[in-house]
Amino acid sequence: MTDELSRLALHVVVPEPERPGRNVELRALVDGVDVVAAAFHSGPARSPQELLRPGGPLEATAEPHEVRLAEAECTEGCCGALHVMVRGDDEHVVWSEWRNTGRGSTPLAEFRFDAQ
């Protein structure tokens, strides 16, 4: 764990028109690094509608909860998914305990963000 704060940016990625069948994705950039692209290679990030709805999975609460950020194009049971534990900690949001249920896991560090 570190006391240093990271910067979180959420980017909505809309597929190019020439790539039909692709979905809109929500990409989390931590200190400028796309964590899904860095840690998971089997499928897309989940949609903003799934992750950003009011009271949705990215809302940090005192009770830690696991969030699936990406899932394999086939299914999680086949080729895996990328999960992170999200919790609120006073004035911070903490992302920790990263879990890649597929092959080729890239461990990610714990990140702390300013809750504002």
N, C-alpha and C positions, 0 to 999 in steps of 0.2 A: 504494500500500500504506500501511496505517496501523498503528501499534502499539497503537491503542485496541482493547480487546476488546468484542465484541458479545455479546449474550445470545441464546441459541438455546432455543426451546421447540418441542417437537414435539407437535402436537395430532392426535388421531384424530377424524375427522369421520364420523359415522354418518348416512346419509341418512334423511330423515323417511319414515315408513311410507307416506305418501301419494305418494311419489315412487318407484314401483317401477322396477327396472332400474338404479338408481344404485348405485355401489360405495362401500365404505368408503375414505376417503382419509387420507393422512398429510400434514398441513399443517405446513410449517416457518415459524415466526414468528421473525424476526430483529429484535431490539429492538422487539417488538410488531407488526411488519409482516409480513403473510402474503406471502412472496416469490413464491409461485406466482400468487396473485391479482394482485400488482403487475406481474408481468412476462409473464404468459401467459394468454390469454383464450380459447383454442380447445378446452380440455378439462380433465379432472380431474387432480388430483395422483395419483401412484401409491399403491398400497395399503401399509399398514404391514407386511403379510406379505412384500411384495417388498423393501421398503427396510430393515426392521429385523431381519431374520433374522440369526442368528449368522454372522459372517463376511460379512455382506451388503454391499451397495454403499455404505452410509453409514459403514462402518467406516473410520476414517482410518488410513492406513499411510504409511510414508515414501515409497512409490511413488505419485505422483499418479494418480488414475483418474477418469474421467468418469462421472457419475451422472445418469440421466434422472429428474427429479423429477415431470414431468407430460408427458402426451401427448394430442394431439388426439383427440376422440371417434371420428373416422374412422380415421386412422392418422397416424403421424409423416410418412410420405412424402406425404401429402395436405396436411395443414394444420399440421404441425410438432410440436415438443416443446420442453421447457425442460430444459437440461442445465447441470450445474455440475461443475467440477473439484474433487475433495476430496483433501486430503493431511494427514498429520500432520507437525507441525513442532515438535519438542521437546515442550513442554508445551501446545501449541496445536493446534487443528484449524483448517485454512484452507479456506474455500470461495472459489473464484476462477474466472476465465475463463468467466463465464456465457455461454451460447449458446442463443438462441431460434431454432429452425430454421423457425419460421412467420413470418407477417407481423406487423408492429406490434411489433417487438422493443423492449423496455424494458431498457436496460443497467443492470446491478446492479453495485455495488461489490464489492471483495474484502472478505470478512468473516473475522475471527479470533475463535475461541471458546476458552475455557479447556477443555482436554481432560478435566478432571474433570467 
